[in-house]
Amino acid sequence: MDVVCVFTGSRAGASEDYRDAAVSLAKEIAARNITLVYGGGHVGLMGAAADAALAAGGSVIGVIPEDIADKEVEHTGLTQLHVVSSMHERKMKMFKLSNGMIAMPGGLGTLEELFEVWTWNQLGFHAKPVGLLNVGGYFDHLLEFLDHMVEQGFVEQLHRDLLLEDTDPARLLDRMAAYQPDATR
């Protein structure tokens, strides 16, 4: 895995733990010579991750739609910045550039990005690993609900298992690097 896309918030969130995790993940990505791809903003957890990867000597590619470049305060110090015409083009560009995707705390956009690439994996459109960095229990209720979906027969366990989750950035990256898609899905 040489390029990882990180989905996270354009806000910092209520806990300093979220920023610390974004920085830790980005430093780990840079230390492994993995390129970080993300939404192109300079603010919130997005900006913290980009800045940390760059400060650690890593390569960072941002992808941001032109109509929100000013709103998200596009990052001007990246290795590469792609300004695209729409959110759909942004998501597809980030996906195509990446060998795997990680979601960490964020808002509605983060969840939407996560669920889209995870659904594509379930449907067999790709076999890239999809990870979830669960910082400070942020996703605990979501994970319980996903298990409830399995119990209620709306999601098969093998599809639920496609989402690799961990609380530690290094372990999550290790699990993603070792990921072998199940041929039976």
Rosetta blueprint (number, residue, H / E / L):
1 M L
2 D L
3 V E
4 V E
5 C E
6 V E
7 F E
8 T L
9 G L
10 S L
11 R L
12 A L
13 G L
14 A L
15 S L
16 E H
17 D H
18 Y H
19 R H
20 D H
21 A H
22 A H
23 V H
24 S H
25 L H
26 A H
27 K H
28 E H
29 I H
30 A H
31 A H
32 R L
33 N L
34 I L
35 T E
36 L E
37 V E
38 Y E
39 G L
40 G L
41 G E
42 H L
43 V L
44 G H
45 L H
46 M H
47 G H
48 A H
49 A H
50 A H
51 D H
52 A H
53 A H
54 L H
55 A H
56 A L
57 G L
58 G L
59 S L
60 V E
61 I E
62 G E
63 V E
64 I E
65 P E
66 E H
67 D H
68 I H
69 A L
70 D L
71 K L
72 E L
73 V L
74 E E
75 H L
76 T L
77 G L
78 L L
79 T L
80 Q E
81 L E
82 H E
83 V E
84 V E
85 S L
86 S L
87 M H
88 H H
89 E H
90 R H
91 K H
92 M H
93 K H
94 M H
95 F H
96 K H
97 L H
98 S L
99 N L
100 G E
101 M E
102 I E
103 A E
104 M L
105 P L
106 G L
107 G L
108 L H
109 G H
110 T H
111 L H
112 E H
113 E H
114 L H
115 F H
116 E H
117 V H
118 W H
119 T H
120 W H
121 N H
122 Q H
123 L L
124 G L
125 F L
126 H L
127 A L
128 K L
129 P L
130 V E
131 G E
132 L E
133 L E
134 N L
135 V L
136 G L
137 G L
138 Y L
139 F L
140 D H
141 H H
142 L H
143 L H
144 E H
145 F H
146 L H
147 D H
148 H H
149 M H
150 V H
151 E H
152 Q L
153 G L
154 F L
155 V L
156 E L
157 Q H
158 L H
159 H H
160 R H
161 D L
162 L L
163 L E
164 L E
165 E E
166 D E
167 T L
168 D L
169 P H
170 A H
171 R H
172 L H
173 L H
174 D H
175 R H
176 M H
177 A H
178 A L
179 Y L
180 Q L
181 P L
182 D L
183 A L
184 T L
185 R L
